[in-house]
């Protein structure tokens, strides 16, 4: 058999002899210094979790498993198990070739991206025969040839919606198209065998199922993908939007050609209006008594492989312990933990208000130690105001910070300090151009309350292709549990000048940097390490330090959960 017949089936479908994607990338990276630069950039990807095994597959580092759906990353050319991918892919079957996938280590947003394309009939035939081959091998059958009407067409009929975006055909005229596609590519894609009893039977020329993959090389040549110094990136058509000439920061929904309610059919891979920094642009907000925590597959969960290979869970609730809460690798303003009317900038380091007081929290909290962050008043039109400071998770997002027992704030007007809606004179006011510092001192009580919640016992809900833990607010219980923490204090700074102790012996708990705005003021935040006016009278840690520490704490909490529930977490006994 000639060498030509050992190519990947997808290469033959397009009939193109193209150099490999790896060769294309190597041309771009001959210089060793560029290779080193690329490696350093990959380490700093926004999701914060990278696989150091560059030659291996998947985030979990495990080998390929042909019994489950796997996707090939267009950039790093590594295979990823469907169960390890946080993006909810929808209906798929193994051995598909009509998709574009980017892993979160390669994606500029730190999130996986996926788009399924329309599959031509020869590709559908390759996918169908490959699945039939794998099924027969799994069942210890020795079949390598399959009947068009008894095997191939029934498989495509059953899995049509999973295999292609093409509308399902009303008539059966496509059966003849399948037959023509099989005969046309005999000798290049398919082999044929005549049976006395069954007639024509079809098999694959390339029997190595691991070679079935998308032809990203052809997509590069066709202009759908491009090779850059950052790897392979999807080419997105221009949206036709315009940038404001005087805009300092760009906010979502501004200068774009579509309104917030419009949905594009191919929106899975389109350029985000707002860089996600590892968080979906379309997401549920914390409101109406519920909180939503973005989840990702946990490769260390018990019975993970059994769950992956089982078909019994289709359409059923997924056990929460098979996932884990995603810990952001950078401290930013939270997209989900804010009042929806607030507009967060592209870099998630500035926010603009609208109408009445409302609030946004940062992505990370602290519960012990001495921590500091800064805010600068970028714009403060007449009639607008801010209350900035520290708030707990149950501080009301549709109210000013300091409205309830869960927050402590410093108001721009008259410099008043607020807690539980009680304002007391503290300092002179502040305004546009001022840089404000927020120091929090929390003595370490050395108890287990510092560990974060695992949420693994909570239900998972799907929203726009991602899964979230849903947790019901426990405000009455939290109010009863509030107790002053002896030795704790909050100090505010204005342009580097200590304004004195604003609050002492504050309530024990975990505190987030928090911004609340009245009307259209704009506030930028700085979580470190390069502060404009760092305090010189105290030793502190910048909030930026909290990101890596939080990932370690979340991992420890997950390990403790698995240890405490060893033997109890079973797929056969799971029930909501």
C-alpha angles and dihedrals in degrees: 000000000000125000090246090069094059094066123115110277092236090057088057094048090065093039092222128136101211133164114253122270089242091059091051091052092046090057088058093048108042090125110085091212089060090051090053090048091052092050091052090050092051090053089055095051112145097247090064095216116097133168110238090198097091093179096047131079136254131359089279093057092228126136125265118283114204091192091072136047114277129182129208117224111233092215109041096023092227125137121239128197114237090232092057093052115094094203111092101235101191123216114354139149129212121269096032119158104182102087144083116222132180121189119224091251090062101033115098089223096051090241129103116255125203136179127178116209133200110278122221115229095254089058091048089052092051091050092047095049091044091054092046089051092050092047092051092049091049090052091046093246119145097220118137099157126062137195119247096222100031100041119007102044094043090052092050091044091052096045102032096122091048095048103048146009089229112116113256110263116248096208128045095242088112089071089072089047089056090052092050091048091052094048094043093057098042105133095024105049106358140037123212132213128188116225123194092218104032104026117216118020124186133211139166123271089211104057093180101099091192088071094064106103143128116289097239089164090065090046090055091050090046092053097246091113130028133200115233135166087267091057129256117345133187115249111232122197115244112265094213094237124148131223121229111247094223099034112131094189131012119233128197114274095022119119094359124126096230134062123239093257098055120099126203118216091225096040096125094086102024120121111272116241086220123035105247099211088207096319128101116252091219107054143140117267125228101254147112092049096305135101126204124210119191110240133203130189114277108221091193096058117118117257090016094140093045089053092048094053097041121097093193094089098063108131093001128114112273115233108253093224091067087069135049136210111267112238112209114231095214131050108238140142108290117247095202099036097066142079105276093231092064114096115222119201126242093262092045090234099105136048135192124205133222129205115321130019116294136155149230127194130206121252094251137050136199129215103176138025134035115301136178140192135167138221130193123204101231098175132005112174119196112288095021126113143174138216112198134177140082129333139176124233094267097052105126111260092203094058139057118278108264092035092116139021092276099070145053120199146176115218124217093220111080091340092268119172118221137201126156089359091298113127121203130180111261114151144331116299126263133219150168113347096018120127113214128198127208118201121186123189116194117172113223111254093186097226135130094254090089091071113093124240115268094208087204090130091054126094120260118231126192121229123171098335096317134091124232135186110240116215126181116228116252099199099149091050091046092051091052091050095054112117130165115259109223113232095017120129145166122220125187126208129201115203089335096312118122109237093195133254110326098182134008131193092015122185115287116250146084116309131202126200100255136195124194121183136193115209120330106337117138122218127186121202133211118198094177166201092168104047122183096218110013117185114259096191099066141037111243145157123239117238089244088074090064097072099072092039091053092053090054092048092049091051090050091050090051092050091050091050092053091046094049092047098041110149093012099080104083132151094216094057099038116128132158 
